[in-house]
Amino acid sequence: IEAECQDDYMKIRIGFNGSFAGLLYSA
């Protein structure tokens, strides 16, 4: 269960970092 939570957290973090980088690039 803990590993699953960690995986979900990493997915959210990677998705956030990707969208944040996209905003910086498009700005």
mmCIF file of the N, C-alpha and C atoms, coordinates in Angstrom:
data_MODEL
# 
_entry.id   MODEL 
# 
loop_
_atom_site.group_PDB 
_atom_site.id 
_atom_site.type_symbol 
_atom_site.label_atom_id 
_atom_site.label_alt_id 
_atom_site.label_comp_id 
_atom_site.label_asym_id 
_atom_site.label_entity_id 
_atom_site.label_seq_id 
_atom_site.pdbx_PDB_ins_code 
_atom_site.Cartn_x 
_atom_site.Cartn_y 
_atom_site.Cartn_z 
_atom_site.occupancy 
_atom_site.B_iso_or_equiv 
_atom_site.pdbx_formal_charge 
_atom_site.auth_seq_id 
_atom_site.auth_comp_id 
_atom_site.auth_asym_id 
_atom_site.auth_atom_id 
_atom_site.pdbx_PDB_model_num 
ATOM 1  N N  . ILE A 1 1  ? 0.847 -1.206 0.000   1.00 0.00 ? 1  ILE A N  1 
ATOM 2  C CA . ILE A 1 1  ? 0.000 0.000  0.000   1.00 0.00 ? 1  ILE A CA 1 
ATOM 3  C C  . ILE A 1 1  ? 0.879 1.252  0.000   1.00 0.00 ? 1  ILE A C  1 
ATOM 4  N N  . GLU A 1 2  ? 1.909 1.228  0.825   1.00 0.00 ? 2  GLU A N  1 
ATOM 5  C CA . GLU A 1 2  ? 2.791 2.402  0.893   1.00 0.00 ? 2  GLU A CA 1 
ATOM 6  C C  . GLU A 1 2  ? 3.485 2.629  -0.450  1.00 0.00 ? 2  GLU A C  1 
ATOM 7  N N  . ALA A 1 3  ? 3.882 1.535  -1.100  1.00 0.00 ? 3  ALA A N  1 
ATOM 8  C CA . ALA A 1 3  ? 4.554 1.650  -2.396  1.00 0.00 ? 3  ALA A CA 1 
ATOM 9  C C  . ALA A 1 3  ? 3.602 2.249  -3.423  1.00 0.00 ? 3  ALA A C  1 
ATOM 10 N N  . GLU A 1 4  ? 2.331 1.855  -3.349  1.00 0.00 ? 4  GLU A N  1 
ATOM 11 C CA . GLU A 1 4  ? 1.358 2.399  -4.303  1.00 0.00 ? 4  GLU A CA 1 
ATOM 12 C C  . GLU A 1 4  ? 1.200 3.899  -4.098  1.00 0.00 ? 4  GLU A C  1 
ATOM 13 N N  . CYS A 1 5  ? 1.130 4.320  -2.854  1.00 0.00 ? 5  CYS A N  1 
ATOM 14 C CA . CYS A 1 5  ? 1.001 5.752  -2.571  1.00 0.00 ? 5  CYS A CA 1 
ATOM 15 C C  . CYS A 1 5  ? 2.225 6.498  -3.104  1.00 0.00 ? 5  CYS A C  1 
ATOM 16 N N  . GLN A 1 6  ? 3.395 5.922  -2.909  1.00 0.00 ? 6  GLN A N  1 
ATOM 17 C CA . GLN A 1 6  ? 4.624 6.546  -3.389  1.00 0.00 ? 6  GLN A CA 1 
ATOM 18 C C  . GLN A 1 6  ? 4.590 6.664  -4.911  1.00 0.00 ? 6  GLN A C  1 
ATOM 19 N N  . ASP A 1 7  ? 4.098 5.620  -5.596  1.00 0.00 ? 7  ASP A N  1 
ATOM 20 C CA . ASP A 1 7  ? 4.035 5.629  -7.056  1.00 0.00 ? 7  ASP A CA 1 
ATOM 21 C C  . ASP A 1 7  ? 3.081 6.720  -7.528  1.00 0.00 ? 7  ASP A C  1 
ATOM 22 N N  . ASP A 1 8  ? 1.917 6.809  -6.882  1.00 0.00 ? 8  ASP A N  1 
ATOM 23 C CA . ASP A 1 8  ? 0.955 7.847  -7.260  1.00 0.00 ? 8  ASP A CA 1 
ATOM 24 C C  . ASP A 1 8  ? 1.562 9.228  -7.038  1.00 0.00 ? 8  ASP A C  1 
ATOM 25 N N  . TYR A 1 9  ? 2.275 9.396  -5.930  1.00 0.00 ? 9  TYR A N  1 
ATOM 26 C CA . TYR A 1 9  ? 2.898 10.681 -5.616  1.00 0.00 ? 9  TYR A CA 1 
ATOM 27 C C  . TYR A 1 9  ? 3.922 11.050 -6.691  1.00 0.00 ? 9  TYR A C  1 
ATOM 28 N N  . MET A 1 10 ? 4.717 10.075 -7.126  1.00 0.00 ? 10 MET A N  1 
ATOM 29 C CA . MET A 1 10 ? 5.723 10.337 -8.152  1.00 0.00 ? 10 MET A CA 1 
ATOM 30 C C  . MET A 1 10 ? 5.059 10.705 -9.470  1.00 0.00 ? 10 MET A C  1 
ATOM 31 N N  . LYS A 1 11 ? 3.958 10.003 -9.798  1.00 0.00 ? 11 LYS A N  1 
ATOM 32 C CA . LYS A 1 11 ? 3.246 10.318 -11.050 1.00 0.00 ? 11 LYS A CA 1 
ATOM 33 C C  . LYS A 1 11 ? 2.731 11.751 -11.013 1.00 0.00 ? 11 LYS A C  1 
ATOM 34 N N  . ILE A 1 12 ? 2.140 12.129 -9.873  1.00 0.00 ? 12 ILE A N  1 
ATOM 35 C CA . ILE A 1 12 ? 1.616 13.497 -9.752  1.00 0.00 ? 12 ILE A CA 1 
ATOM 36 C C  . ILE A 1 12 ? 2.767 14.499 -9.837  1.00 0.00 ? 12 ILE A C  1 
ATOM 37 N N  . ARG A 1 13 ? 3.871 14.178 -9.164  1.00 0.00 ? 13 ARG A N  1 
ATOM 38 C CA . ARG A 1 13 ? 5.018 15.090 -9.151  1.00 0.00 ? 13 ARG A CA 1 
ATOM 39 C C  . ARG A 1 13 ? 5.603 15.233 -10.556 1.00 0.00 ? 13 ARG A C  1 
ATOM 40 N N  . ILE A 1 14 ? 5.753 14.111 -11.270 1.00 0.00 ? 14 ILE A N  1 
ATOM 41 C CA . ILE A 1 14 ? 6.306 14.156 -12.629 1.00 0.00 ? 14 ILE A CA 1 
ATOM 42 C C  . ILE A 1 14 ? 5.368 14.947 -13.542 1.00 0.00 ? 14 ILE A C  1 
ATOM 43 N N  . GLY A 1 15 ? 4.060 14.700 -13.396 1.00 0.00 ? 15 GLY A N  1 
ATOM 44 C CA . GLY A 1 15 ? 3.088 15.419 -14.221 1.00 0.00 ? 15 GLY A CA 1 
ATOM 45 C C  . GLY A 1 15 ? 3.133 16.910 -13.933 1.00 0.00 ? 15 GLY A C  1 
ATOM 46 N N  . PHE A 1 16 ? 3.256 17.284 -12.657 1.00 0.00 ? 16 PHE A N  1 
ATOM 47 C CA . PHE A 1 16 ? 3.313 18.696 -12.280 1.00 0.00 ? 16 PHE A CA 1 
ATOM 48 C C  . PHE A 1 16 ? 4.587 19.330 -12.827 1.00 0.00 ? 16 PHE A C  1 
ATOM 49 N N  . ASN A 1 17 ? 5.713 18.645 -12.678 1.00 0.00 ? 17 ASN A N  1 
ATOM 50 C CA . ASN A 1 17 ? 6.989 19.176 -13.167 1.00 0.00 ? 17 ASN A CA 1 
ATOM 51 C C  . ASN A 1 17 ? 6.928 19.358 -14.681 1.00 0.00 ? 17 ASN A C  1 
ATOM 52 N N  . GLY A 1 18 ? 6.315 18.386 -15.381 1.00 0.00 ? 18 GLY A N  1 
ATOM 53 C CA . GLY A 1 18 ? 6.220 18.469 -16.837 1.00 0.00 ? 18 GLY A CA 1 
ATOM 54 C C  . GLY A 1 18 ? 5.389 19.670 -17.259 1.00 0.00 ? 18 GLY A C  1 
ATOM 55 N N  . SER A 1 19 ? 4.238 19.875 -16.613 1.00 0.00 ? 19 SER A N  1 
ATOM 56 C CA . SER A 1 19 ? 3.375 20.988 -16.986 1.00 0.00 ? 19 SER A CA 1 
ATOM 57 C C  . SER A 1 19 ? 4.027 22.310 -16.596 1.00 0.00 ? 19 SER A C  1 
ATOM 58 N N  . PHE A 1 20 ? 4.735 22.326 -15.466 1.00 0.00 ? 20 PHE A N  1 
ATOM 59 C CA . PHE A 1 20 ? 5.415 23.542 -15.021 1.00 0.00 ? 20 PHE A CA 1 
ATOM 60 C C  . PHE A 1 20 ? 6.511 23.915 -16.018 1.00 0.00 ? 20 PHE A C  1 
ATOM 61 N N  . ALA A 1 21 ? 7.282 22.922 -16.476 1.00 0.00 ? 21 ALA A N  1 
ATOM 62 C CA . ALA A 1 21 ? 8.339 23.178 -17.456 1.00 0.00 ? 21 ALA A CA 1 
ATOM 63 C C  . ALA A 1 21 ? 7.706 23.671 -18.756 1.00 0.00 ? 21 ALA A C  1 
ATOM 64 N N  . GLY A 1 22 ? 6.551 23.098 -19.110 1.00 0.00 ? 22 GLY A N  1 
ATOM 65 C CA . GLY A 1 22 ? 5.864 23.524 -20.335 1.00 0.00 ? 22 GLY A CA 1 
ATOM 66 C C  . GLY A 1 22 ? 5.449 24.985 -20.238 1.00 0.00 ? 22 GLY A C  1 
ATOM 67 N N  . LEU A 1 23 ? 4.985 25.395 -19.066 1.00 0.00 ? 23 LEU A N  1 
ATOM 68 C CA . LEU A 1 23 ? 4.581 26.793 -18.881 1.00 0.00 ? 23 LEU A CA 1 
ATOM 69 C C  . LEU A 1 23 ? 5.792 27.705 -19.031 1.00 0.00 ? 23 LEU A C  1 
ATOM 70 N N  . LEU A 1 24 ? 6.930 27.291 -18.466 1.00 0.00 ? 24 LEU A N  1 
ATOM 71 C CA . LEU A 1 24 ? 8.134 28.118 -18.558 1.00 0.00 ? 24 LEU A CA 1 
ATOM 72 C C  . LEU A 1 24 ? 8.584 28.234 -20.014 1.00 0.00 ? 24 LEU A C  1 
ATOM 73 N N  . TYR A 1 25 ? 8.510 27.114 -20.738 1.00 0.00 ? 25 TYR A N  1 
ATOM 74 C CA . TYR A 1 25 ? 8.951 27.129 -22.136 1.00 0.00 ? 25 TYR A CA 1 
ATOM 75 C C  . TYR A 1 25 ? 8.042 28.009 -22.989 1.00 0.00 ? 25 TYR A C  1 
ATOM 76 N N  . SER A 1 26 ? 6.719 27.936 -22.751 1.00 0.00 ? 26 SER A N  1 
ATOM 77 C CA . SER A 1 26 ? 5.778 28.687 -23.584 1.00 0.00 ? 26 SER A CA 1 
ATOM 78 C C  . SER A 1 26 ? 5.734 30.156 -23.184 1.00 0.00 ? 26 SER A C  1 
ATOM 79 N N  . ALA A 1 27 ? 6.203 30.477 -21.965 1.00 0.00 ? 27 ALA A N  1 
ATOM 80 C CA . ALA A 1 27 ? 6.127 31.863 -21.495 1.00 0.00 ? 27 ALA A CA 1 
ATOM 81 C C  . ALA A 1 27 ? 7.152 32.744 -22.217 1.00 0.00 ? 27 ALA A C  1 
# 
